[in-house]
Amino acid sequence: MPKRKCVFNDRLKESFKSFVDGRDVSEAKCIVCDCYVSVANKGSYDLKAHLDTTKHKSRIASSAVSSSNNLSNFVINKNTPEILKVSAVEGTLAFHTVVHHHSFQSMDCTPAILRCMFDDSNTAKKISCARTKTEAIVNNVLAPHSLKVMIECLKCIPFISIATDASNHGNTKMFPVLIQYYDYLNGGINIKLIDLKNTKNETSDTVRTRELLLESLNKNNIKSKCVTFVGDNTNTNFGGINCKSGQNIFSKLKSSVNKNLLGIGCPAQILHNAIHHGVDQFDMFDIESIILKIFNYFSIYTVRTESLKDFCEFTDITYRELLYHSKTRWLSLFPAINRILQMFPALKSYFVSQDQTPRALLNFFENDFSEPFLLFVHSLMSTFHNSLEKIENESNSICEIINIVENILTSLKCRTTEKFIPLAVKARIKHLRENGEEIARDNFIGHCLCIYSSTTSYLEKWTMSLMQFKVFKWMDIQKSAPIDYNEVEEYITFLKSLNVFIDDVQLFDQIQNLKTFISIQDDAYFLEKSPNKNHEALYNHGSRDYRDQQQRQTAWEEIGKELKISGNLAKQRWENLSRSFCNARNRRRDESKSGSAYKKKSSWKFEQQMSFIIPFLESRKTQGNLNESNLFAEPENLSEESEAEDLASFSPLNRENEQDSQADQTSDFHSAFKESDILEKRNEPVETLKRFKKQKQHTTPAGQLVELIKESSALRKRQHEEKKTHQAAIKPDSVLDTLDDTDLFFLGMSRMMKQLPKVEQSQIKLQLSNSVLSAEIRCNQQSFSSTRYPCSIQPQSFASSPSPALSQEYSSGEYSTNPETNNRMTVLEMVSLPQSQYQ
């Protein structure tokens, strides 16, 4: 009978937890060693023997370490540098999403992309920042922190402005609450969002009862600092143009926050409404309706759009997508008009050629004044469009706003006074006068001028409330005019009426410091843009363009244009700075003289910036026949003093205005040294040199140079007088003394010939020239090179034939007196006759 085997029963399972059922009932499996242990022979003793083995003990030890590592993966220690780095990355991603107005849904895939892109980074592997976590970080971390920082900054701010505006977000009415204040430590003007509320409607009572504004002011403890309310120019906000008290936000805030509260409307909305009000006075066309109808006609119709592209190709115009205009988008009207003008020939051809064109569009494009009207509105809108872009800058102050409004008003008034019509408009309506439509043309021009006046009147009426803040214009330090303290006193009085008191004494000192600061900053900026290596002709005397006045003036104009000042003003400022630079170098040279007490050398504030002109300030060395060491006892000291004088007198403007005088002085200076032979001829070289040496010992270098110039001038004067005396001595008593008999003969003949008629004079000249030339020919033929041909004509006979141009009496080479051969009088006979016998 076989022996009964032991089995791995429930009692053993309860006692040995590291074992489980094996392959059969007589085996147990060790989950630590992953092996099978037989219990058939000894039962529990077999299991105990396996637990005591080295293999099982080592597995137990290694399993304990591995189990603790895996457990640490589920427990996060928030203080480790790696976890803090991951948290910083997640906060940065959340901040980036808010700043760039991204949707929280974009964060669902952003961390996954980062993990794939930076798979070798442990930080990227641990980023888990989807939309839910991102929203939690923004609401619970970033928003409270930003409010805390803002409240800390507001503790040092005495005055703030509060602003709000309703905005529809779907079916929800949103009321953001913003504050504006000036903080010189943090960039000047600051705009912060302090709250965002939702309401069911936007009546003034709702805003106040639900404490949309008051609750925000009280919650942040800034109610006492609020001095201004800003909003749209609606009746809900201000109660009309005159800000009447009643059921409006401004009145209720004024009664509950500050009785001296100021109200400021939106200037951008005023400009937008002004141009719309002016254009609406033109009864021929409705500009907004035309733009919307044209856009809607093509917006969703592919066939119409493709047909329009064909017309654009036919008219040689590039197709561009038409733009939409919204009445609540103030900057959309100008681009929409501009786009229609760019495609106007194609649009006109398209609508005129269609069979079922909307009547309003057909009437518009068939009208001869449609394109001139668009051009006129486009010209006027360009001014308002540029101003609206400037006004929408978030860093604007009331000073900039007033300047923009005043510039527009000035432009409109000038257009009205001058009856300005753009040239493009005039070119389009020029043919109407020729076609007999002069009345329609004049009416169109009258309507255009009416737009100017209507826009101006609307703008003046609605900006009247802004003009009370003109007392702040003195703060506009960008203007070229200096600060006038009388304007500052008006500003102090205005604030005093609002129970805001200013210490005028302290303010006066601050304004003086401000003037100094502005001048320093202006000089520093001027030196950045002023003459440099690109304008070497303005300070380098050796430049070939230094004496070119036109080129120098052009360079100054370029510098002035970049600095937004005139060229002459830039020239004057450079002169002042260069003079200050030279004076600073002179002072430091005087302080460094031997024998003087030691002083700490202070440099001029712009000395380093202007050091590039030092090579052009060195004293100019002269070269001549005389040795300078024989003239002065201390040539080295003289060189230094001469350089000092050169620095003191350096100024590009002075050198430009006195180039001629300096050229004379330089030539005099050189003549005193180079023309040593002249000094010797005047028998005064020794006395002159002694006098120079004596003056060197008792005068300054400037005095020596002046005396030297005087001596040189006197020397030149004596030379000039002696030259005149010498010329007078050798000058003949009469001009006739230099003439011989032949000269006198021809002079007498010329006097008599001038009394003859012009024809006779011409004949005499011809005969005389022929006689002289024929005589010269005969002389050359005889080869009498050693004998000079006599001036008087002697009767001779020559074998050569006479010139065919000569008459018969001159054929023998002499004047014939035979009346048979000569029927006219000879020249000699004519000369011998008295004047009364001439016929």
Secondary structure, 3 states (H helix, E strand, C coil): CCCCCCCCCHHHHHHCCCEEECCCCCEEEECCCCEEEECCCCCHHHHHHHHCCHHHHHHHHHHHHHHHHHHHCCCCCCCCHHHHHHHHHHHHHHHHHHHCCCCHHHHHCHHHHHHHHCCCCHHHHCCCCCHHHHHHHHHHHHHHHHHHHHHHHHCCCCCEEEEECCEEECCEEEEEEEEEEEECCCCEEEEEEEEEEEECCCCHHHHHHCCCCHHHHHHCCCHHHEEEEECCCCHHHHCCCCCCCCCCHHHHHHHHCCCCCEEECCHHHHHHHHHHHHHHCCCCCCHHHHHHHHHHHHCCCHHHHHHHHHHHHHCCCCCCCCCCCCCCCCCCHHHHHHHHHHCHHHHHHHHHHCCCCCHHHHHHHHCCCHHHHHHHHHHHHHHHHHHHHHHCCCCCCHHHHHHHHHHHHHHHHHHHHHCCCCHHHHHHHHHHHHCCCHHHHHHHHHHHHHHHHHHHHHHHHHCCCHHHHHHHHHHCCCCCCCCCHHHHHHHHHHHHHCCCCCCHHHHHHHHHHHHHHHHHHHHHHHHHHCCCHHHHHHCCCCCCCCCCHHHHHHHHHHHHHHHCCCHHHHHHHHHHHHHHHHHHHHHHHHHCCCCCCCCCCCCCCCCCCCHHHHHHCCCCCCCCCCCHHHHCCCHHHHHHHHHHHHHHCCCHHHHHHCHHHHHHHHHHHHHHHHCHHHHHHCCCHHHHHHHHHHHHHHCCHHHHHHHHHHHHHHHHHHHHHHHHHHHHHHCCCCHHHHCCHHHHHHHHHHHHHCCCCHHHHHHHHHHHHHHHHHHHHHHHHHCCCCCCCCCCCCCCCCCCCCCCCCCHHHCCCCCCCCCCCCCCCCHHHHHHCCHHHCC
